[in-house]
Amino acid sequence: MAGPEGDRILHVDMTTQTTSFEDFPEQWKLLGGRGLSAKILNRDCDPTCDPLGPDNVLVLAPGVLGGSAAPTSGRISVGCKSPLTNGIKEANAGGQPGQHLMKLGIRAIVVKGQPADMSKLYGMRVTGDGVEILDADDKKGMWNYALCASLLENESKNASVISIGPAGEQMLTGSSVATTDQDKDRRPARHAARGGPGAVMGSKRLKYVVVDPGKAPMRKAADPKAYTEIVKTRSKEYLDGPQMMKSGTASVVPVANMLNTFVYKNRTEGQSPDVENLDGARIHESFEERGGGMHNCLTGCIVSCSNVVHDKEGNYKTSALEFETLTLLGASCAIDSWEDVADLDRLCDELGLDTIETGAAIAALMDAGEMQWGDAEGAKKLFDEIAAGSDLGKAIGNGAVAVGKRTGHKRIPNSRGQAIPAWDPRPLKATGITYCTSPMGADHTAGLIVNPAMAEDDMAQASQEVQLVNAVCDSSGFCQFLGPDLDMIRQYYGALYGEEVTREQIADQGWEILSDEWAFNEKAGWKVEDDVLSDDMVNEGIGPDKSLVFDLSADVIAKAKVRFDLREELFSTKASG
């Protein structure tokens, strides 16, 4: 299907458990994922609403190129007002649902309202024949793996699932939305996690969405010859290149440690003494004896960055065990074994929790003296507390700031209530500007710049450029690890729709997405003076002489939100930063 003709937006009213369709607006045809979510939220969501109340809006939006032959393009965005930052949020994930929704011509699912009886749970099933809202009370409390196995048992092999675990049901603000991957077991190992989207899905009392595209064909381009040529050319460029992510993000542990951003003991140090045990190379060494290996999480992916981790008996444990998780649930908690981190990663996936926020919360608990540093078994037991809904479990599940409030502990590295990711803003100050100015708050996927030697005068523009490119990438459905530049994305769009998309158009789209998101946040109450990081990032140094602090002035930071002149370099800036 070329163009938006026949494409629709699926509206779901959880107050009445009814659904309806809206024709997809022609003027949004170049928008999917994050950019489409921003348009819908600005149109349909009151920015001042309670994030966990009936007026928040949950958006599930595949990218523009999803369901087509474009490689590594099937990611799905989950958008809402964040219960952590109280601003707009988009978190995206791989897996199959984004591909499947686009094959059905569904450009977004928009979920509104709440049931009168909040003790009830519901599910949804989307197929080529229509949409059903189903009673899901029998799924209450189910962990994600068991939930998805039960849902898919009687579905076709083509079906996929979007789901929440017990953390989302409890509306814990560190909770994630899971999607099933393309392996034969269709595991819920991919998560849209940052900002608490699982809590918003839980507040709608929506436990799961099953998507079965049946025999729906791949989406066709208006100019199939040009589209095929772009697919071949761009895929070859990637496969002939360095393939930076072929070993997964866990492989960057040694470099991060060298750069003082493999943070230790709640960021009191930038390097971990356990770096050898936490290095992704240890995971790769396990493949020969235990099985596992690298795989692709969605159909058509050519990056294959996901490591499949097995235990000592050769049984599947988790995928993917990422750098961020090894840092926040490992080094920052002084947990010294990648195998223990793999256990914790699986528990986060099961309960539906962001590994970054949860790791930061556990590190804060340890730093407050309520747990011993490095207590891996104690950390695992916390997940029983979370599942049971105890007061301690709720604090952990609600994230690092909630743990700080519970304990009175003051060192809680965050920005606008959201824990800071592994990439530390003190050695990587341009990334710190992203954390301060991005509409997403402290989120490395919004604009990561791994360049500790960058001149201060260049930092704001570098942050803005990568934020802009990533906003477009997150709208396209491409994975950032493919490294798409703006030229690549506009060429795909041009062949898809049979019309030229200029460099100016695609760059303007990135700026428009950021502007839409900033506008939402301003209405939600965000203020410029809050474009800062927590005091510990400013006042507490790391590095050999403790000299690395985030010491940029407000004037330098503010430049990232004033548009720079379009530069040629913008089109060769990779989305991964």
RODREN-499535 format. One line per field, with one value per residue (C-alpha): x, y, z; residue number from 1. Coordinates in nm, 4 decimals, padded with zeros to 6 digits. Example, Ala and Ser with C-alpha at 12.3 -4.5 7.8 and 13.67 -1.06 7.14 Angstrom:
<rs>
X <- c(01.2300:01.3670) .
Y <- c(-00.4500:-00.1060) .
Z <- c(00.7800:00.7140) .
pos <- c(1:2) .
</rs>
This chain:
<rs>
X <- c(00.0000:00.1647:00.0919:-00.1609:-00.4652:-00.6533:-00.4300:-00.6100:-00.5684:-00.7346:-00.9000:-00.9698:-01.1950:-01.1248:-01.4090:-01.6616:-01.4376:-01.5231:-01.3126:-01.3357:-01.1191:-01.0060:-00.8753:-00.5068:-00.4564:-00.2841:-00.0767:00.0847:00.1959:00.5671:00.5144:00.5217:00.6546:00.7775:00.6752:00.3240:00.2922:00.3836:00.1139:-00.1514:-00.0604:-00.0684:-00.4080:-00.5740:-00.4035:-00.4310:-00.0664:-00.1752:-00.3489:-00.2650:-00.0315:-00.2075:-00.5579:-00.8239:-00.7183:-00.3703:-00.3393:-00.1356:-00.0092:00.1316:00.2781:00.4946:00.7401:00.6684:00.8732:00.7391:00.5993:00.8044:01.1253:01.3385:01.5902:01.5766:01.2763:01.0015:01.0396:00.7334:00.7019:00.5034:00.4018:00.2228:00.2606:00.5294:00.4506:00.8239:00.9001:00.5449:00.6295:00.5845:00.7481:00.8333:01.0069:01.0544:01.1203:01.1978:01.0108:00.7297:00.4198:00.5327:00.5746:00.2418:00.0378:00.1753:00.0914:-00.2662:-00.2554:-00.2806:-00.0542:-00.1298:-00.3386:-00.4626:-00.5892:-00.7935:-01.0022:-01.0250:-01.2825:-01.5171:-01.4050:-01.0272:-00.9991:-01.0787:-00.8214:-00.8716:-00.6897:-00.7205:-00.6900:-00.6223:-00.6482:-00.7369:-01.0972:-01.1327:-01.0672:-01.1895:-01.1740:-01.1485:-01.1818:-00.8333:-00.9028:-00.7627:-00.4262:-00.3943:-00.0500:00.0970:00.4616:00.5386:00.6912:00.4091:00.1509:00.2786:00.3190:-00.0437:-00.1717:00.0161:-00.0610:-00.3765:-00.2709:-00.1143:00.2624:00.2381:00.0920:00.2795:00.2066:00.2410:00.2090:00.2732:00.3797:00.2769:00.4671:00.2507:-00.0652:00.0342:00.1014:00.4580:00.6271:00.9402:00.7417:00.7872:00.5838:00.7058:00.6928:00.7575:01.0516:01.0742:01.2276:01.0080:00.9365:00.8248:00.9651:00.8681:01.2313:01.2050:01.0906:00.9824:01.0977:01.2055:00.9637:00.7115:00.4916:00.3962:00.2327:00.0204:-00.0848:-00.1682:-00.3704:-00.5861:-00.6270:-00.4960:-00.2867:-00.2025:-00.2575:-00.2342:-00.1667:-00.2144:-00.1538:-00.2610:-00.1480:-00.1378:00.1367:00.4357:00.3711:00.4534:00.6299:00.4870:00.8206:00.9135:01.2211:01.3713:01.2768:01.4429:01.7568:01.7757:01.7275:02.0076:02.2488:02.1989:02.2027:02.5303:02.6814:02.5952:02.7070:03.0345:03.1000:03.2343:02.8991:02.9724:02.6915:02.7590:02.8742:02.5909:02.6074:02.7634:03.0878:03.1368:03.1947:03.5787:03.5624:03.2989:03.5136:03.8138:03.5996:03.4781:03.1224:03.0974:02.9675:03.0231:02.8371:02.5615:02.7939:03.0414:03.3081:03.3275:03.5066:03.4246:03.6892:03.4731:03.4953:03.6508:03.3647:03.1017:03.2573:03.0339:03.3245:03.2401:02.8919:03.0382:03.2767:02.9759:02.8170:03.0386:02.9780:02.6203:02.4631:02.2978:02.4537:02.3646:02.0255:01.7876:01.4833:01.2575:01.2045:01.4297:01.6937:02.0480:02.2139:02.1572:02.2840:02.0867:02.2774:02.0833:02.2109:02.1918:02.2589:02.5215:02.2827:02.2326:01.8799:01.7629:01.7842:01.7443:01.8005:01.9427:02.1790:02.2700:02.5461:02.2953:02.1771:02.5297:02.6067:02.2965:02.2080:02.5706:02.8501:02.6366:02.5153:02.8696:02.7346:03.0379:02.9034:02.7424:02.5480:02.3818:02.2999:02.1472:01.9200:01.8179:01.7580:01.5236:01.3376:01.2930:01.1554:00.9238:00.7753:00.7951:01.0479:01.3012:01.6458:01.7950:01.5400:01.5352:01.9143:01.9321:01.6672:01.8532:02.1832:02.0129:01.8841:02.2355:02.3852:02.1343:02.2673:01.9530:02.1310:02.4898:02.6774:02.7067:02.4298:02.3075:02.0837:01.9254:01.8649:01.6890:01.4664:01.3505:01.1564:00.9390:00.8640:00.7757:00.5501:00.3782:00.3203:00.4914:00.5875:00.9533:00.8622:00.6557:00.9438:01.1833:00.9260:00.8570:01.2229:01.5250:01.3581:01.0918:01.3678:01.5277:01.1996:01.1565:01.5084:01.5819:01.8975:02.0046:02.2365:01.9772:02.1244:01.8300:01.6789:01.3121:01.2477:01.3973:01.7197:02.0255:02.1342:02.4718:02.6420:02.7536:02.7163:03.0307:03.2889:03.0405:02.9159:02.7489:02.5374:02.4624:02.3212:02.0900:01.9743:01.8972:01.7259:01.5669:01.1877:01.2544:01.4631:01.7647:01.7480:02.0628:01.8596:01.7467:02.0978:02.4110:02.7524:03.0516:03.3232:03.4892:03.7301:03.4648:03.5163:03.2552:03.1615:03.0573:02.8542:02.5130:02.5032:02.6237:02.3507:02.0828:02.1887:02.1884:01.8558:01.7096:01.8431:01.7269:01.3791:01.3500:01.4965:01.2496:00.9688:01.0889:01.0889:01.4606:01.6800:01.9383:02.2047:02.1609:02.3052:02.0585:02.1398:01.8801:01.9647:01.8986:01.5613:01.4402:01.5407:01.3359:01.0393:01.0663:01.0568:00.7810:00.5509:00.6751:00.7671:01.0811:01.1490:01.4111:01.6902:01.5178:01.1913:01.3470:01.5551:01.2481:01.0611:01.3160:01.2917:00.9107:00.9067:01.1271:00.9180:00.5939:00.7390:00.8801:00.5418:00.3641:00.6109:00.5768:00.2002:00.2602:00.4550:00.8165:01.0276:01.3582:01.5206:01.4617:01.6804:01.9390:02.0767:02.0604:02.3111:02.5269:02.6159:02.7233:02.8983:03.0380:03.3310:03.4519:03.7724:04.1241:04.1373:03.7598:03.7703:03.4960:03.1759:02.8905:02.9859:02.8290:02.6528:02.2817:02.3645:02.5601:02.2843:02.0112:02.1753:02.0681:01.7052:01.7706:01.7875:02.1260:02.1678:02.1368:02.4812:02.5976:02.7327:02.3788:02.3119:02.6094:02.5521:02.4648:02.1599:02.3641:02.5653) .
Y <- c(00.0000:00.3227:00.6325:00.6716:00.5804:00.3191:00.3685:00.4329:00.5286:00.2887:00.4645:00.2673:00.4059:00.2143:00.3911:00.2135:-00.0629:00.0403:00.1028:00.3136:00.4071:00.7429:00.7839:00.8649:01.2374:01.3062:01.5851:01.3352:01.0857:01.1439:01.0937:00.7721:00.6599:00.9454:01.2286:01.0919:01.0326:01.3976:01.5183:01.2941:01.3873:01.7596:01.7115:01.4689:01.4942:01.7727:01.8412:01.9323:01.5981:01.3451:01.1010:00.8071:00.9504:00.9034:01.2049:01.0811:00.9245:00.6146:00.5990:00.2847:00.3985:00.2066:00.3975:00.5190:00.2379:-00.0450:-00.3456:-00.2668:-00.4106:-00.1393:-00.3223:-00.2866:-00.0544:-00.2151:-00.0487:00.0743:00.3908:00.4088:00.7649:00.9298:01.1940:01.0493:00.9821:01.0311:01.3567:01.4962:01.5811:01.4149:01.0754:00.8405:00.5098:00.2648:-00.1053:-00.3666:-00.6921:-00.7743:-00.5670:-00.2576:-00.4602:-00.6318:-00.3168:-00.1501:-00.4515:-00.4059:-00.0374:00.0733:00.3744:00.4154:00.2772:00.5618:00.4528:00.6905:00.6818:00.4380:00.1777:00.2726:-00.0442:-00.0093:-00.3599:-00.4980:-00.5838:-00.5999:-00.7251:-00.6404:-00.8479:-00.6813:-00.8746:-00.8111:-00.8949:-00.6301:-00.5428:-00.7131:-00.5906:-00.8934:-00.9588:-01.0240:-01.0736:-01.4258:-01.2692:-01.0568:-01.0658:-01.2731:-01.2147:-01.1243:-01.4523:-01.6701:-01.4171:-01.4100:-01.7886:-01.8307:-01.5678:-01.7070:-02.0724:-02.0608:-01.7879:-01.8274:-01.8281:-01.4752:-01.3171:-01.0877:-00.9266:-00.5890:-00.6345:-00.5148:-00.7135:-00.6768:-00.3474:-00.1912:-00.3316:-00.1589:00.1629:00.1801:00.4694:00.2747:00.0203:-00.0705:-00.1960:-00.5295:-00.6529:-01.0042:-01.0715:-01.2712:-01.5919:-01.9008:-01.8724:-01.5090:-01.3904:-01.0537:-00.9448:-00.6072:-00.3140:00.0455:00.1358:00.4912:00.7289:00.4776:00.3979:00.0654:00.2556:00.4510:00.1320:-00.0114:00.2982:00.2201:-00.1326:-00.2711:-00.5800:-00.6773:-00.6265:-00.9285:-00.8395:-01.0969:-00.9644:-01.2948:-01.3058:-00.9297:-00.8476:-00.6238:-00.2579:-00.1602:00.1523:00.3923:00.3638:-00.0033:00.0068:00.3026:00.1525:-00.1796:00.0007:00.2013:-00.1160:-00.2932:00.0012:00.1061:-00.2519:-00.3199:-00.0005:-00.1150:-00.4752:-00.3703:-00.1204:-00.1660:-00.2884:-00.1258:-00.3091:-00.6629:-00.7622:-00.5770:-00.2793:-00.4905:-00.4779:-00.1082:-00.1761:-00.1453:00.1817:00.3241:00.2303:00.4041:00.7164:00.7195:00.6398:00.2800:00.4248:00.2559:00.2707:00.5109:00.7212:00.8043:00.6720:00.6594:00.3267:-00.0157:-00.2489:-00.5343:-00.4265:-00.7563:-00.9612:-00.7315:-00.6968:-00.8133:-01.0287:-01.2677:-01.3106:-01.3925:-01.6438:-01.8298:-01.8918:-02.1836:-02.3856:-02.2840:-02.1894:-01.8586:-01.6052:-01.2900:-01.2517:-00.9980:-00.8988:-00.8218:-00.9515:-00.7776:-00.6607:-00.6677:-00.5340:-00.8396:-00.6616:-00.8677:-01.1223:-01.4318:-01.5362:-01.8933:-02.0242:-02.2828:-02.5656:-02.4239:-02.2944:-01.9574:-01.6801:-01.3394:-01.1202:-00.8683:-00.7948:-00.4355:-00.1973:00.0225:-00.2764:-00.3984:-00.0473:00.0394:-00.3062:-00.4145:-00.1643:00.1088:-00.1444:-00.2896:-00.6232:-00.7907:-01.0724:-01.0438:-01.3617:-01.1949:-00.8956:-01.1358:-01.2714:-00.9177:-00.8277:-01.1251:-01.0228:-00.6701:-00.8120:-01.0449:-00.7764:-00.5117:-00.2638:-00.0252:-00.1683:00.1833:00.3211:00.0013:-00.0210:00.3424:00.2761:-00.0242:00.1676:00.4495:00.1995:00.0610:00.4097:00.4952:00.2059:-00.0080:-00.2814:-00.3949:-00.2940:-00.5820:-00.7884:-00.9599:-01.2083:-00.9323:-00.7357:-01.0343:-01.0720:-00.7132:-00.8296:-01.0456:-00.7287:-00.5480:-00.8281:-00.8438:-00.4676:-00.4069:-00.0526:-00.1236:-00.2903:00.0109:00.2467:00.0446:00.0096:00.3828:00.4570:00.6281:00.9520:00.7507:00.5613:00.8938:01.0154:00.6914:00.6893:01.0600:00.9985:01.2980:01.1509:01.0610:01.1316:01.2394:01.5025:01.5941:01.2848:01.0345:00.8507:00.9401:00.6659:00.4927:00.7477:00.9992:01.3739:01.4688:01.3256:01.3530:01.7091:01.7387:01.4394:01.6249:01.9098:01.6555:01.5372:01.8980:02.0115:01.7069:01.6876:01.3301:01.4410:01.2284:00.9755:00.8723:00.7600:01.1208:01.2375:01.0554:01.2114:01.0026:01.2654:01.3741:01.6035:01.8192:02.1952:02.3666:02.6024:02.3041:02.1144:02.2805:02.2508:01.8900:01.8037:01.9775:01.8059:01.4571:01.5224:01.6301:01.3293:01.0884:01.2403:01.1727:00.8247:00.7415:00.8485:00.6365:00.3033:00.2555:00.1340:00.3933:00.1216:00.1082:00.4599:00.6231:00.9800:01.2271:01.1689:00.7977:00.8509:01.1106:00.8857:00.5991:00.8304:00.9651:00.6182:00.5039:00.7892:00.8511:01.2128:01.4029:01.4733:01.7460:01.7873:02.0969:01.9062:01.6222:01.8543:02.0697:01.7578:01.6880:02.0424:02.0285:01.7092:01.8663:02.1855:01.9882:01.8081:02.1231:02.2923:02.0062:02.0235:02.3979:02.3588:02.0763:02.3173:02.2617:02.5737:02.6746:02.7124:02.3393:02.2472:02.1198:01.8007:01.7025:01.8694:01.5568:01.5805:01.9432:01.9217:01.5673:01.4859:01.1581:01.0585:01.0095:01.3520:01.3947:01.6851:01.5705:01.7581:01.8891:02.2552:02.4059:02.7374:02.7883:03.0053:02.7262:02.4741:02.7076:02.7345:02.3761:02.4928:02.7791:02.6445:02.6554:02.7157:02.3988:02.2484:01.9880:01.7834:01.7344:01.4905:01.2724:01.2789:00.9232:00.8696:00.6736:00.9891) .
Z <- c(00.0000:-00.1098:00.0883:00.3680:00.1586:00.3594:00.6635:00.9897:01.3536:01.5969:01.8920:02.2088:02.4841:02.8040:02.9846:02.7634:02.6251:02.2703:01.9601:01.6465:01.3499:01.2155:00.8608:00.8745:00.8040:00.4729:00.6279:00.8670:00.6033:00.6713:01.0433:01.2416:01.5760:01.7929:01.5588:01.5143:01.8876:01.9532:01.7118:01.8667:02.2234:02.1446:01.9780:02.2178:02.5587:02.8167:02.9129:03.2662:03.3275:03.5960:03.4142:03.5794:03.5470:03.2780:03.0715:02.9828:02.6388:02.5496:02.1906:02.0284:01.6968:01.4481:01.2307:00.8781:00.7195:00.9353:00.7538:00.4425:00.2980:00.4603:00.6825:01.0615:01.0378:01.2436:01.5813:01.7704:01.9801:02.3021:02.3839:02.6766:02.9437:03.1680:03.5348:03.6082:03.4263:03.4002:03.0407:02.7055:02.6690:02.3882:02.4454:02.1627:02.1257:01.8669:01.8325:01.5927:01.6828:01.4921:01.1738:01.2236:01.2888:00.9782:00.7636:00.8846:00.7910:01.1552:01.1968:01.5672:01.8516:02.0734:02.4159:02.6306:02.9480:03.2384:03.3405:03.6225:03.7999:03.8290:03.9715:03.6266:03.3609:02.9869:02.6815:02.3166:02.0011:01.6669:01.3390:00.9777:01.0706:01.3394:01.7031:02.0211:02.3801:02.6084:02.9785:03.1192:03.4882:03.4567:03.3610:03.6756:03.8269:03.5449:03.4646:03.1068:02.9871:03.1181:03.0002:02.6425:02.6280:02.7369:02.4928:02.1952:02.2627:02.0520:01.8097:01.4671:01.4363:01.2944:01.6091:01.8465:02.1835:02.3544:02.7314:03.0841:03.3879:03.7530:03.7809:03.5135:03.6696:03.9938:03.7990:03.9284:03.7548:03.6597:03.4602:03.0949:02.7991:02.6581:02.3002:02.1737:01.9423:01.6207:01.7630:01.7457:02.1182:02.0737:02.4038:02.5616:02.5817:02.4083:02.6212:02.5734:02.9186:02.9948:03.1638:03.2956:02.9922:03.1520:03.4375:03.1892:03.0096:03.3516:03.4388:03.1355:03.2816:02.9522:03.0230:02.6666:02.2954:02.0644:01.7006:01.4254:01.0732:00.9202:00.5588:00.5165:00.2653:00.3168:00.2484:-00.1093:-00.2279:-00.4862:-00.6670:-00.6115:-00.8366:-00.6512:-00.3149:-00.3968:-00.5120:-00.1880:00.0183:-00.1696:-00.1700:00.1914:00.3221:00.1408:00.2822:00.6318:00.5886:00.4246:00.7022:01.0558:01.1996:01.5339:01.7115:01.5852:01.9347:02.1089:02.3408:02.6185:02.4195:02.5016:02.8743:02.8592:02.6638:02.8977:03.1968:03.0405:02.9848:03.3486:03.2511:03.3751:03.6981:04.0348:04.3679:04.2713:04.0553:04.3313:04.0931:03.7154:03.6961:03.8383:03.9846:03.8512:03.4875:03.3749:03.5209:03.3709:03.0265:02.7416:02.6231:02.9090:02.7596:02.4195:02.5766:02.7175:02.3772:02.2758:02.5923:02.6779:02.3478:02.2869:02.0541:01.8655:01.6994:01.5472:01.7500:01.4534:01.1021:00.8515:01.0993:00.9615:01.2781:01.5035:01.8156:02.0664:02.2730:02.3792:02.7216:02.8517:03.2017:03.2950:03.2061:02.8577:02.9230:02.7941:03.0523:02.8873:02.5835:02.5303:02.8183:02.7352:02.8413:03.0252:03.2292:03.3077:03.4325:03.6347:03.7726:03.7853:03.8413:04.0014:04.2596:04.2997:04.1739:04.0227:03.8028:03.4602:03.5424:03.8400:03.6200:03.3653:03.6404:03.7348:03.3702:03.3328:03.6478:03.5118:03.1872:03.3766:03.6026:03.3309:03.4694:03.3186:03.4012:03.4167:03.6621:03.8683:03.8863:03.9945:04.2605:04.4034:04.4007:04.5918:04.8485:04.8916:04.9114:05.1832:05.3912:05.3693:05.1697:05.1411:04.8298:04.5874:04.7476:04.4313:04.6085:04.8133:04.4942:04.3385:04.6448:04.5987:04.2939:04.5179:04.7136:04.3909:04.2699:04.6097:04.6164:04.9504:05.0498:04.9782:04.6493:04.5447:04.6216:04.4055:04.1281:04.1334:04.0691:04.2164:04.3287:04.5150:04.6981:04.7887:04.9366:05.1311:05.2774:05.2982:05.0978:04.8877:04.6221:04.3592:04.0141:03.7990:03.5769:03.6173:03.8288:03.5821:03.6653:03.4584:03.2162:03.2232:02.9961:03.2560:03.1868:03.3771:03.1316:02.8408:02.8814:02.5407:02.6389:02.9624:02.7527:02.5906:02.9330:03.0302:02.7101:02.5489:02.5785:02.6975:02.9963:03.0898:02.8071:02.6183:02.3158:02.2686:02.1780:02.2903:02.2128:02.3188:02.2829:02.6079:02.4199:02.2531:02.2850:02.4989:02.2159:02.0017:02.2597:02.2291:01.8513:01.8633:02.1125:01.9072:01.5864:01.7318:01.9063:01.5715:01.3800:01.6495:01.6527:01.2787:01.3204:01.5970:01.3641:01.0737:01.2582:01.1933:01.4767:01.5765:01.5583:01.1808:01.1851:00.9446:00.8418:00.7219:00.3561:00.3955:00.5629:00.3110:00.0213:00.1655:00.2181:-00.1356:-00.2929:-00.0548:-00.1541:-00.5079:-00.4465:-00.3597:00.0065:00.0271:00.2774:00.4108:00.4599:00.6563:00.8755:00.9371:01.0410:01.3135:01.4439:01.4304:01.6388:01.9052:01.8955:01.9350:02.2357:02.3965:02.3477:02.5252:02.8128:02.8487:02.8825:03.1307:03.3519:03.2532:03.3076:03.1489:03.4896:03.5424:03.2437:03.4905:03.6377:04.0039:04.2367:04.2673:03.8973:03.9463:04.2815:04.3097:04.0856:03.9416:03.7625:03.8990:04.0661:04.1107:03.8665:03.6303:03.7134:03.5013:03.5126:03.2019:03.2440:03.1875:02.8862:02.7170:02.7859:02.6578:02.3144:02.2371:02.2146:01.9711:01.6177:01.4511:01.0793:00.8753:00.8176:00.5683:00.8572:00.9822:00.7008:00.7869:01.1639:01.2567:01.4728:01.7271:01.8000) .
pos <- c(1:2:3:4:5:6:7:8:9:10:11:12:13:14:15:16:17:18:19:20:21:22:23:24:25:26:27:28:29:30:31:32:33:34:35:36:37:38:39:40:41:42:43:44:45:46:47:48:49:50:51:52:53:54:55:56:57:58:59:60:61:62:63:64:65:66:67:68:69:70:71:72:73:74:75:76:77:78:79:80:81:82:83:84:85:86:87:88:89:90:91:92:93:94:95:96:97:98:99:100:101:102:103:104:105:106:107:108:109:110:111:112:113:114:115:116:117:118:119:120:121:122:123:124:125:126:127:128:129:130:131:132:133:134:135:136:137:138:139:140:141:142:143:144:145:146:147:148:149:150:151:152:153:154:155:156:157:158:159:160:161:162:163:164:165:166:167:168:169:170:171:172:173:174:175:176:177:178:179:180:181:182:183:184:185:186:187:188:189:190:191:192:193:194:195:196:197:198:199:200:201:202:203:204:205:206:207:208:209:210:211:212:213:214:215:216:217:218:219:220:221:222:223:224:225:226:227:228:229:230:231:232:233:234:235:236:237:238:239:240:241:242:243:244:245:246:247:248:249:250:251:252:253:254:255:256:257:258:259:260:261:262:263:264:265:266:267:268:269:270:271:272:273:274:275:276:277:278:279:280:281:282:283:284:285:286:287:288:289:290:291:292:293:294:295:296:297:298:299:300:301:302:303:304:305:306:307:308:309:310:311:312:313:314:315:316:317:318:319:320:321:322:323:324:325:326:327:328:329:330:331:332:333:334:335:336:337:338:339:340:341:342:343:344:345:346:347:348:349:350:351:352:353:354:355:356:357:358:359:360:361:362:363:364:365:366:367:368:369:370:371:372:373:374:375:376:377:378:379:380:381:382:383:384:385:386:387:388:389:390:391:392:393:394:395:396:397:398:399:400:401:402:403:404:405:406:407:408:409:410:411:412:413:414:415:416:417:418:419:420:421:422:423:424:425:426:427:428:429:430:431:432:433:434:435:436:437:438:439:440:441:442:443:444:445:446:447:448:449:450:451:452:453:454:455:456:457:458:459:460:461:462:463:464:465:466:467:468:469:470:471:472:473:474:475:476:477:478:479:480:481:482:483:484:485:486:487:488:489:490:491:492:493:494:495:496:497:498:499:500:501:502:503:504:505:506:507:508:509:510:511:512:513:514:515:516:517:518:519:520:521:522:523:524:525:526:527:528:529:530:531:532:533:534:535:536:537:538:539:540:541:542:543:544:545:546:547:548:549:550:551:552:553:554:555:556:557:558:559:560:561:562:563:564:565:566:567:568:569:570:571:572:573:574:575:576:577) .
</rs>
